[in-house]
Amino acid sequence: MTSIFASIVRFVLRSLLLTGFMLVFLTPSLLLVSYHRRDGTQEGSRKADRVAIRLAQRLAWLFGLRVKVVGEPQSGAVLIVANHISWLDIPVLHSACAVGFVSKAEVDSWPVFRHIARAGSTIFHQRGNHDSAAGVSSLMAQRLQQDRAVAIFPEGGIKPGAPIRVFHARMFRPAVDAGCEVQPVTIRYMRDGRIDEEVAFRVGESMLINFYRQLARPKSIAEVHFLPVISAVDQPRRFLADSARAAVVSCYES
């Protein structure tokens, strides 16, 4: 009974805070990001990134997450590849560094999150669409050649209850084309010294139900481990995918 009451209290308080966040903080922050992006200079981009990072940090906090960063994100052109546990991975990773994500097109229809995704210069991909995949790969390579970071979740989606799955080699092509570095990143949610499995989707759980459940869930620590980079120069995509996955799994299980 105590646990249920605590969950209800957390849900109510966080819902009120989230509502205030959307009404008071979200729109001005998005306008500020857009303003700085239009500046078209490196300083404008840096200012936009700082605002976007603060936005992601506040959003993670509202869902009871304290982000703990281990290691350093590589600067400049780098393909960041991370394991995928929850939709919360996006604000958690963005809380640690400014990066443009590749995300499924459905995110662009989600209330609130579509605006945050756009603020972070997300590239939207229509799954199963060959033309979309080709366009996304081209945009990723273009950003990398512009000395910018791009983040992907190479498992290709979230599967409830599954361990870290195979990293799809095709998603590493832009790194090979740009001749940049690949940085594996391990995301892990911890509570009371153990893996917090309640962050992930349950079998058959919808996005809306998971969203509400996260508002009621106890606090946990979101660890973001930036691991040693791997050069993509003259390397097969399969080698990059397997090497990155091995590094992520080793860190996750440590």
N, C-alpha and C positions, 0 to 999 in steps of 0.2 A: 504494500500500500504506500509506504514511504517513497519507494522508487517511482511509482506511478505519479504521486503528487509532485515529486521533484521534476519529473519529465514535463508535467503540465506547466509548472512554474517557469521552467526554462523555455518552453515553447511560447508562452505568453510574453515573457520579457524580451526574448530575441525577436519575436514577430513585431513587437512595438518598436524595438530599436531598428529593425530592418525597414519598417515603414518610414520612420524618421530619416533614416539614411537615404532612402529613395526620394523623399520629398525635399530634403534640405541639402544633402551633400552630392547626390549622384549627378543631377543635371548640371550644376555649375562646374563640376569636375570634368564632365564630358565636353562641355563647351570650352573649357580651358585647354583640354587636350587638343581639340580641333583647332583652336586658335594658334597654338604653338606649332602644330603640324603644318598649317598653312604658311608659316614663316619660311619654310623651305631651306633653313640653314641647319648646320649641325647643332648649334646652340638651341635652336627651337626644338629639334628632335630630342635633345637631352632633357629639356624642360617638360616636354610632353611625356617622355618616358617616366620621369620622376613622379608626375601626377598620376599616371596610370599605375605605377607601382604602389603608391599610397592608396589608391582606390582598391586594388587587389588585396592589400594588407588589411584594410578595414572590413572588406567582405569576408575574408577568412576568419577574422576575429568575431564577426557577428555570428558565425556558425560554430563558435567554440573552439577554434583552432589557434594554437600558438605555433608559428612557423619557426623551425630551427634549421639554420643553414650550415652545412658542413662542406668545406672546400670552397673553391672560387670558380665562378662562371668565367669561361673563356671570353675574352673581348674580341670585337671585330667579327669577321665572317666565320660563323660556326653553326653546324647543325646539331642542335641539342635533341637528344633522343631519350625519352623517359618511359618507364613502365606506367600503365594506366589502371588505376583502381576505381576512381570516382570522378564525377564532373567537377568536384572540388579540386582536383589536381591542377586545373587551369589557374584559378586565383592563387593557389598555393605556390606553384612554380613562378607565376608572375610576381608574387610577393618577394621572390628572391632575386629576380633580374628582369630587365626589360627585354622582351622577346616577342616576335610575331609568331602566332600559332598557326598550324594547319588543323582545321576542325571540320566536322561533318556539317553539311548545309543546314540540318535541322536546327542547329544552335542559333542560326540567324532569324529564327521565328520565335525563340523563347523570349518572354517578357523580361526586361531588365538585363538579362545576360547577353542579349544580342548587342546592346549598346556598349557593354563593357568589352565584349569580344571585338567590336569594331574599333573601340578606343585603343586596343592593343594591336591593331593592324592585322587581324586574323584573316587568313586565306581560307575561304569556305570551299569544301569539296563535296560534290554530289556523288555518293557511293554508287558503284556499279556503272557509272557513266564514263566511258573511255575518253571522250572529249574533255570532260571535266578533269580527269586525272592528268591528262597531257597538259592542260592549261595550268593546273596547280603546280606540276613539276617545273614548268617554265617560269612561273612566278617565283617559286622558291629559289631556283638557280639565279634569277635576276637579283633577288634581294641579297643572296650570298655574295654575288659579284659586286654588289654595292657596299660590301663590308658590313652587312647587318646580320644579326642572329635570327635563326628560324628554329622553332621547336615542333617536334612531331611525337606522336605516340605510335610507334611502329608495330604495335600489336594489332592495330586496325580497329580497335573498339574495346568495349568493356564486357566481360562475361562474368556473371555472378558466381562467386565461389571458386573461380579458377586461379591457379598460380600464374606466374609470369609466363605468357605464351610466346610462341615463335615471333621474332621480329621479321616483318616482311622486307625482303631485300630490295624490292622495287622502290621503296620509299627513301632509299639512300642514294638514288641516282643523282639528284641535284648536288649532293656533296661531291660526288665523283666528277660531275660536269664542271663544277666551280673550282675543284681542286682545293677545297678547304678542309678544315678539321672537323671531326665528329666528337662531341662530348657526351658520354653516357651520363645519365642522371637517375638516381634511385629515389623514388618517393615512397615514404613509409609512414603510416599513422600508428602512433603508440599511445597506450594508456596504461598506467600502473605497471610500466616495465614490460608490457606485452603488446603484440600486434592488435590494433583496434579494428576488428573485422566488421564493426557496425557502420563504418564509413561506406563500405562497398554496397552495391545493389544486392538485394535479396532476390531469390528466384521468383520471377513473375512480377516483380515490383516495378511500378511505373515511375517516371521521372518526378511527377507531382508528389506521390507518396513518399519517395525517397527524400525529396526536398523538405517536406514537412517533418519527416523523421529526423533529419539532420538538425533541425531547429530544436528538437527536444532531447537530442543525444548529449551525454556528458562531455565535458571538455577533453580534448586530447592534443597531443603534440604531432604536428605535421613535419616530418624530417625531409629535408631536401639535400641529398648528397651529390655534389658535383665531383665527378670522377675524372681520372687522367684522360686527356684527349687522345684520339686516334687519327692519324693522318689519312685522308681519303685519296691522296695522290697515287695514281697507278695501282689502286687496290680494287679487287672485285667487290661488287655490292654484297654478295653473300658473305664474304669475309668480314666486311664492316658490320653487317647485321648480327652475325654470330658473335663477333668479338664484343660488340656493345652489349648484347644480351647477357653474355657471360659475366661481364663486369657488373651489370645491374643486379643480376641474380646473386652473385657472390656478396655484394654489399647488403642486399635485402635480407639474406639469410644469416648474415654475421651477427 
